[in-house]
Amino acid sequence: MKYDLENKKVMITGASGGIGKELSKKFFESGCNIIFTSSSLEKTENLKKLYGDNHYYYTLNLLDKNSIISNIKSISEDHKDIAILINNAGLTDDNLFLRMKEEQWENVINVNLNSNFYILKALLPNMIKNKKGNIIGITSVIGLTGNPGQANYAASKSGIIAMYKSLALEVAQRNIRINTIAPGFIISPMTNSLNEAQVDAIMEKIPMKKLGKPEDVANMALFLSSDLSSYITGQTLHINGGMLML
């Protein structure tokens, strides 16, 4: 299926992670001009080796508020024509709530939720001036169901959904669409490290009895970025094999 994204400028955060890699690959194959961001210089250099000099690469330390503000300011000034923004970067640092350290709580909230505030604050004005834009946030099924040991992660991902819905209402008349994608259990280095008993426990929750693939999420992002979804905004699209049906 052709999504007509040729030459559109797309910014992808967390472009070197599990889902981020597939997002990068799919949007590259669609002929987009891509702004890749990742959390370290080494990761951004690896992305540059893969995709070449005709794209753009930035290191974004989402744990450092000042780093985010400084780098995003540069991106907003250098790339006023960003058409699609995909906030994909995320962090887990699990612990039972009563054992959770303040640092674990703050780091996950800062990376997964607060960074979205600073990124959107800097880039949205350009979209408003251009009278067009498309924003996608990668949230999680855990943001809707909760999960033991992941109170920080669940809070951050739930916060993204509420934040994006509110913002979608604010800019709907500006020809800017804002949606979120909520993956369930997706094949990744994290799921690859699970033992057989853990995998069996997960499968019990999934009617389709299989894990999702990163490309399942990337394909939805392509659809939401295209004109094929031109009447969709303020929605959370669920990719979870039937684990949660809303």
C-alpha positions as CSV (number, residue, x, y, z in Angstrom):
1,M,0.0,0.0,0.0
2,K,1.3,3.4,-0.9
3,Y,1.1,6.1,1.7
4,D,2.3,9.1,-0.3
5,L,4.9,10.3,2.2
6,E,7.6,11.0,-0.3
7,N,9.9,13.9,0.7
8,K,7.8,14.7,3.9
9,K,10.0,15.6,6.8
10,V,9.6,13.2,9.8
11,M,11.2,13.4,13.2
12,I,11.5,10.2,15.2
13,T,12.7,10.1,18.8
14,G,14.2,6.9,20.1
15,A,15.0,6.0,16.5
16,S,17.6,3.3,17.5
17,G,15.3,1.3,19.9
18,G,13.3,-1.9,19.0
19,I,10.2,-0.1,17.7
20,G,12.3,2.9,16.7
21,K,14.4,0.9,14.4
22,E,11.4,-0.3,12.5
23,L,9.8,3.1,12.4
24,S,13.1,4.4,10.9
25,K,13.2,1.7,8.3
26,K,9.6,2.0,7.2
27,F,9.7,5.8,6.9
28,F,13.0,5.7,5.1
29,E,11.5,3.2,2.6
30,S,8.6,5.5,2.1
31,G,11.0,8.2,0.8
32,C,10.7,10.6,3.8
33,N,13.4,13.1,4.9
34,I,14.1,12.0,8.5
35,I,15.3,13.6,11.6
36,F,16.7,10.8,13.7
37,T,17.2,11.3,17.4
38,S,18.7,8.9,19.9
39,S,20.1,9.0,23.4
40,S,23.8,8.7,22.7
41,L,26.3,9.9,20.1
42,E,27.2,6.3,19.4
43,K,23.6,5.4,18.5
44,T,23.2,8.4,16.3
45,E,26.4,7.6,14.5
46,N,25.2,4.1,13.9
47,L,22.0,5.5,12.4
48,K,24.0,7.7,10.2
49,K,26.0,4.7,8.9
50,L,22.7,3.0,8.0
51,Y,20.8,5.9,6.4
52,G,23.5,8.2,5.1
53,D,24.2,11.9,4.9
54,N,20.9,13.0,3.3
55,H,19.1,12.8,6.6
56,Y,19.6,14.6,10.0
57,Y,20.9,13.2,13.3
58,Y,20.6,14.6,16.8
59,T,21.5,13.2,20.2
60,L,18.8,13.9,22.8
61,N,19.3,13.0,26.4
62,L,15.8,12.9,27.6
63,L,16.9,12.6,31.2
64,D,18.4,16.1,31.0
65,K,15.8,18.9,30.8
66,N,18.4,21.5,29.7
67,S,19.7,19.2,27.0
68,I,16.2,18.6,25.6
69,I,15.3,22.3,25.6
70,S,18.6,23.3,23.9
71,N,18.6,20.6,21.2
72,I,14.9,20.9,20.4
73,K,15.3,24.6,20.0
74,S,18.0,24.0,17.4
75,I,15.8,21.4,15.7
76,S,12.8,23.8,15.6
77,E,14.9,26.6,14.1
78,D,16.7,24.4,11.6
79,H,13.6,22.4,10.5
80,K,10.6,24.6,10.4
81,D,9.0,22.2,7.9
82,I,8.6,19.1,10.1
83,A,5.3,17.5,8.8
84,I,5.3,14.4,11.1
85,L,6.5,14.0,14.6
86,I,6.7,10.5,16.3
87,N,7.5,10.6,20.0
88,N,8.7,7.1,20.4
89,A,11.5,7.2,23.0
90,G,10.8,5.5,26.2
91,L,12.3,4.1,29.4
92,T,11.4,1.3,31.9
93,D,12.8,1.0,35.4
94,D,10.6,-1.4,37.2
95,N,10.0,-2.0,40.9
96,L,7.1,-2.7,43.2
97,F,5.7,0.7,44.3
98,L,6.7,0.4,48.0
99,R,10.2,-0.4,46.9
100,M,10.4,2.1,44.1
101,K,13.1,4.7,44.6
102,E,12.4,8.4,43.9
103,E,15.0,8.3,41.1
104,Q,13.2,5.4,39.4
105,W,9.9,7.3,39.4
106,E,11.4,10.6,38.3
107,N,13.6,9.2,35.5
108,V,10.7,7.3,33.9
109,I,8.3,10.2,34.1
110,N,10.9,12.6,32.8
111,V,11.8,10.4,29.7
112,N,8.4,9.1,28.9
113,L,6.1,12.0,29.7
114,N,7.9,15.3,30.5
115,S,10.1,15.1,27.4
116,N,6.9,15.2,25.3
117,F,6.0,18.5,26.8
118,Y,9.3,20.1,25.9
119,I,9.4,18.6,22.4
120,L,5.8,19.5,21.5
121,K,6.2,23.0,23.0
122,A,9.1,23.7,20.7
123,L,7.8,22.1,17.5
124,L,4.1,22.7,17.5
125,P,4.3,26.4,16.8
126,N,5.9,25.7,13.4
127,M,3.1,23.3,12.5
128,I,0.6,25.9,13.5
129,K,2.3,28.4,11.2
130,N,2.4,25.9,8.4
131,K,-1.3,25.1,9.0
132,K,-0.6,21.4,8.9
133,G,1.0,18.7,11.0
134,N,0.7,15.1,12.3
135,I,1.9,14.0,15.7
136,I,2.0,10.5,17.0
137,G,2.9,9.4,20.5
138,I,3.9,5.8,21.3
139,T,2.2,4.8,24.5
140,S,1.4,1.3,25.9
141,V,-1.3,-1.1,26.8
142,I,0.1,-0.8,30.3
143,G,-1.0,2.8,30.4
144,L,-4.6,1.5,30.3
145,T,-4.4,-1.7,32.3
146,G,-1.6,-1.0,34.8
147,N,1.0,-3.7,35.7
148,P,2.5,-4.8,39.0
149,G,6.0,-3.3,39.4
150,Q,5.4,-0.7,36.7
151,A,3.5,2.1,38.5
152,N,5.9,4.7,37.1
153,Y,5.7,3.4,33.5
154,A,1.9,3.0,33.6
155,A,1.6,6.6,34.9
156,S,3.8,8.0,32.2
157,K,2.1,6.1,29.4
158,S,-1.4,7.0,30.7
159,G,-0.3,10.6,30.9
160,I,0.7,10.6,27.3
161,I,-2.8,9.5,26.2
162,A,-4.5,12.2,28.3
163,M,-2.1,14.9,27.2
164,Y,-2.4,14.0,23.5
165,K,-6.2,13.9,23.6
166,S,-6.2,17.4,25.2
167,L,-3.8,18.8,22.7
168,A,-5.7,17.2,19.8
169,L,-8.7,19.2,20.9
170,E,-6.7,22.4,21.0
171,V,-5.3,22.1,17.5
172,A,-7.9,20.2,15.5
173,Q,-9.1,23.3,13.7
174,R,-5.4,24.1,12.7
175,N,-5.2,21.1,10.4
176,I,-3.0,19.2,12.9
177,R,-3.9,15.7,13.9
178,I,-2.6,14.1,17.1
179,N,-3.0,10.4,17.9
180,T,-1.3,7.7,20.0
181,I,-0.5,4.1,19.4
182,A,-0.7,1.6,22.3
183,P,1.4,-1.5,21.6
184,G,0.9,-4.6,23.7
185,F,3.7,-7.2,24.0
186,I,6.0,-6.7,21.0
187,I,9.0,-8.8,20.2
188,S,12.0,-6.9,21.5
189,P,15.3,-7.5,23.4
190,M,13.1,-7.3,26.6
191,T,10.7,-10.1,25.5
192,N,13.6,-12.2,24.1
193,S,15.1,-12.3,27.6
194,L,12.0,-13.8,29.2
195,N,12.0,-17.4,30.3
196,E,9.4,-20.0,29.0
197,A,7.2,-19.6,32.1
198,Q,7.1,-15.8,31.7
199,V,6.2,-16.1,28.0
200,D,3.5,-18.7,28.7
201,A,2.0,-16.3,31.3
202,I,1.9,-13.5,28.7
203,M,0.4,-15.7,26.1
204,E,-2.5,-16.5,28.4
205,K,-3.5,-12.9,28.2
206,I,-3.3,-12.6,24.4
207,P,-6.3,-14.2,22.5
208,M,-4.2,-14.4,19.3
209,K,-1.5,-16.4,21.2
210,K,1.4,-14.6,19.7
211,L,3.6,-11.6,20.3
212,G,3.4,-8.5,18.0
213,K,6.2,-7.4,15.8
214,P,7.8,-3.9,15.7
215,E,6.5,-3.6,12.1
216,D,2.9,-3.9,13.3
217,V,3.5,-0.7,15.2
218,A,5.4,1.0,12.4
219,N,2.7,0.1,9.8
220,M,0.1,1.8,12.0
221,A,2.3,4.9,12.3
222,L,2.6,5.0,8.5
223,F,-1.2,4.9,8.2
224,L,-1.7,7.6,10.8
225,S,0.9,9.7,9.1
226,S,-0.8,9.5,5.7
227,D,-3.9,11.1,4.2
228,L,-5.7,7.8,4.4
229,S,-6.3,8.7,8.1
230,S,-7.2,12.3,7.4
231,Y,-10.4,12.2,9.6
232,I,-8.7,10.5,12.6
233,T,-7.5,12.6,15.6
234,G,-7.5,12.3,19.4
235,Q,-7.5,8.5,19.2
236,T,-5.5,5.7,20.7
237,L,-5.0,2.8,18.3
238,H,-4.4,-0.5,20.1
239,I,-2.0,-3.1,18.7
240,N,-2.1,-5.9,21.2
241,G,-3.5,-9.2,19.7
242,G,-6.8,-8.7,21.5
243,M,-5.2,-8.5,25.0
244,L,-7.3,-5.4,25.7
245,M,-10.4,-4.6,23.7
246,L,-11.9,-1.1,24.1
